[in-house]
């Protein structure tokens, strides 16, 4: 999974998107929750029959890619780099899906806490407790990395090539929305 290329593509498309600059962290968190919900809904409806899996594999690849793209958008808005998934096992798929749902729920709760700090809701301003803010961001980064690990595990379990699925879904979304910003339009940034 080339996360540098994905980040470059997300930056490029974000600038071209109508309303660029109006998407905030709350929106990105909801977007990730929505994409994860679509993935989980598809998994729930699939059953485990091999014939049904073959029919749904392209749709499943798109939903997994959507979760990866949305995960990077959250990280992009936070200004952090994510780690490439470190595990790829075809273990218990249902448990993997449940773990993914749990992690996204934890992430959304932490995003809410961060937004409350940054906006001063409940009297918690970032400049009053910068260590608390940094601790929450550290937890958010761990959540995002775990989400990527979960998606990688599910893709392995279902035999889906994320390296192909992510650019395909990215470009399909750009075309659907009339955007002239495609995955391979930008070169992967050089390592720092």
C-alpha positions as CSV (number, residue, x, y, z in Angstrom):
1,X,0.0,0.0,0.0
2,X,1.7,3.2,-1.2
3,X,0.6,5.7,1.4
4,X,2.8,8.5,0.0
5,X,1.2,8.2,-3.4
6,X,-2.2,8.2,-1.8
7,X,-1.4,11.3,0.2
8,X,-0.2,13.1,-2.9
9,X,-3.3,12.1,-4.8
10,X,-5.6,13.2,-1.9
11,X,-3.8,16.6,-1.6
12,X,-4.2,17.1,-5.4
13,X,-7.9,16.1,-5.4
14,X,-8.7,17.9,-2.2
15,X,-7.6,21.2,-3.9
16,X,-9.8,20.5,-6.9
17,X,-12.9,19.4,-4.9
18,X,-15.8,21.9,-4.9
19,X,-15.8,23.6,-1.5
20,X,-12.1,22.9,-0.9
21,X,-11.0,24.1,2.5
22,X,-14.5,23.8,4.0
23,X,-14.0,20.1,5.1
24,X,-13.1,20.0,8.7
25,X,-12.0,17.3,11.0
26,X,-15.5,16.6,12.1
27,X,-16.6,16.1,8.5
28,X,-13.6,13.8,7.8
29,X,-14.5,11.7,10.9
30,X,-18.1,11.3,9.7
31,X,-16.8,10.5,6.2
32,X,-14.6,7.7,7.6
33,X,-17.5,6.4,9.7
34,X,-19.8,6.4,6.7
35,X,-17.3,4.5,4.5
36,X,-16.7,2.0,7.3
37,X,-20.4,1.5,7.7
38,X,-20.8,0.8,4.0
39,X,-18.0,-1.8,4.2
40,X,-19.5,-3.5,7.3
41,X,-23.0,-3.5,5.7
42,X,-21.6,-5.2,2.6
43,X,-19.8,-7.8,4.8
44,X,-23.0,-8.4,6.8
45,X,-25.0,-9.0,3.6
46,X,-22.4,-11.2,1.9
47,X,-22.7,-14.4,3.9
48,X,-19.8,-16.7,3.5
49,X,-20.6,-18.6,0.4
50,X,-17.8,-18.7,-2.2
51,X,-20.2,-18.0,-5.1
52,X,-21.5,-14.9,-3.4
53,X,-18.0,-13.7,-2.6
54,X,-17.0,-13.9,-6.2
55,X,-20.0,-11.8,-7.2
56,X,-19.3,-9.2,-4.5
57,X,-15.5,-9.1,-4.7
58,X,-15.4,-5.9,-6.9
59,X,-17.7,-4.1,-4.6
60,X,-15.8,-5.2,-1.6
61,X,-12.6,-4.0,-3.1
62,X,-14.1,-0.6,-3.6
63,X,-15.4,-0.3,-0.1
64,X,-12.0,-1.4,1.4
65,X,-10.4,1.2,-0.8
66,X,-12.9,3.9,0.3
67,X,-12.0,3.2,4.0
68,X,-8.2,3.5,3.2
69,X,-8.8,6.8,1.3
70,X,-11.0,8.3,4.1
71,X,-8.5,7.2,6.7
72,X,-5.7,9.1,4.9
73,X,-7.9,12.1,4.6
74,X,-8.3,12.3,8.4
75,X,-4.5,11.9,8.8
76,X,-4.0,14.6,6.1
77,X,-6.2,17.0,8.0
78,X,-4.2,16.3,11.2
79,X,-0.9,16.8,9.3
80,X,0.4,13.3,10.2
81,X,1.8,10.5,8.1
82,X,0.5,7.0,8.6
83,X,2.4,3.7,8.7
84,X,1.9,1.1,6.1
85,X,0.0,-1.9,7.5
86,X,2.4,-4.4,9.1
87,X,0.3,-7.4,9.1
88,X,-1.6,-9.2,6.5
89,X,-3.3,-12.4,7.7
90,X,-6.4,-14.2,6.6
91,X,-7.5,-14.8,10.1
92,X,-11.0,-14.6,11.4
93,X,-12.7,-12.2,9.0
94,X,-15.8,-11.6,11.2
95,X,-13.6,-10.7,14.2
96,X,-11.5,-8.4,11.9
97,X,-14.6,-6.6,10.8
98,X,-15.8,-6.2,14.4
99,X,-12.4,-4.9,15.5
100,X,-12.4,-2.4,12.6
101,X,-15.9,-1.1,13.7
102,X,-14.7,-0.8,17.3
103,X,-11.6,1.1,16.3
104,X,-13.5,3.5,14.1
105,X,-15.9,4.2,17.0
106,X,-12.9,4.9,19.3
107,X,-11.4,7.2,16.6
108,X,-14.6,9.2,16.3
109,X,-14.8,9.7,20.1
110,X,-11.2,10.9,20.1
111,X,-11.8,13.2,17.2
112,X,-14.8,14.7,19.1
113,X,-12.5,15.3,22.2
114,X,-9.9,16.9,20.0
115,X,-12.5,19.2,18.3
116,X,-13.8,20.1,21.8
117,X,-10.3,21.1,22.9
118,X,-9.6,23.1,19.7
119,X,-12.9,25.0,19.9
120,X,-12.9,25.6,23.6
121,X,-16.1,23.6,24.2
122,X,-16.5,22.8,27.9
123,X,-13.7,25.2,28.7
124,X,-10.9,23.0,27.4
125,X,-8.7,25.1,25.2
126,X,-5.7,23.6,23.5
127,X,-3.4,26.3,24.7
128,X,-4.4,25.6,28.3
129,X,-3.4,21.9,28.1
130,X,-1.2,21.1,25.1
131,X,-0.1,17.8,26.5
132,X,-3.7,16.5,26.6
133,X,-4.1,17.6,23.0
134,X,-0.9,15.8,22.0
135,X,-1.9,12.7,23.9
136,X,-5.2,12.6,22.0
137,X,-3.5,13.1,18.6
138,X,-1.1,10.2,19.5
139,X,-4.2,8.0,20.2
140,X,-5.8,9.1,17.0
141,X,-2.7,8.2,15.0
142,X,-2.7,4.7,16.6
143,X,-6.4,4.3,15.7
144,X,-5.7,5.3,12.1
145,X,-2.8,2.9,11.8
146,X,-5.0,0.1,13.3
147,X,-7.8,0.8,10.8
148,X,-5.3,0.4,8.0
149,X,-4.1,-2.9,9.5
150,X,-7.7,-4.1,9.8
151,X,-8.4,-3.2,6.2
152,X,-5.2,-5.0,5.1
153,X,-6.2,-8.0,7.0
154,X,-9.7,-8.1,5.5
155,X,-8.3,-7.6,2.0
156,X,-5.9,-10.5,2.5
157,X,-8.7,-12.7,3.9
158,X,-10.8,-12.0,0.8
159,X,-7.9,-12.1,-1.7
160,X,-8.2,-8.4,-2.7
161,X,-5.3,-6.5,-4.0
162,X,-5.5,-3.1,-2.3
163,X,-2.6,-1.8,-4.4
164,X,-4.9,-2.1,-7.4
165,X,-8.2,-1.3,-5.7
166,X,-7.2,2.0,-4.1
167,X,-6.1,3.8,-7.4
168,X,-9.1,2.3,-9.2
169,X,-11.6,3.5,-6.6
170,X,-9.9,6.9,-6.3
171,X,-10.1,7.5,-10.1
172,X,-13.7,6.2,-10.2
173,X,-14.7,8.7,-7.6
174,X,-12.9,11.6,-9.4
175,X,-14.7,10.7,-12.7
176,X,-18.1,10.4,-10.9
177,X,-17.7,13.9,-9.4
178,X,-16.3,15.5,-12.6
179,X,-12.9,16.1,-11.1
180,X,-9.7,16.2,-13.2
181,X,-7.6,14.8,-10.4
182,X,-6.5,11.2,-10.7
183,X,-4.4,8.9,-8.6
184,X,-1.3,8.8,-10.8
185,X,-1.5,12.5,-11.8
186,X,1.0,13.3,-9.0
187,X,4.3,11.7,-8.4
188,X,4.9,10.1,-5.0
189,X,6.8,12.6,-2.8
190,X,10.4,11.8,-2.2
191,X,11.1,10.3,1.3
192,X,12.1,12.9,3.9
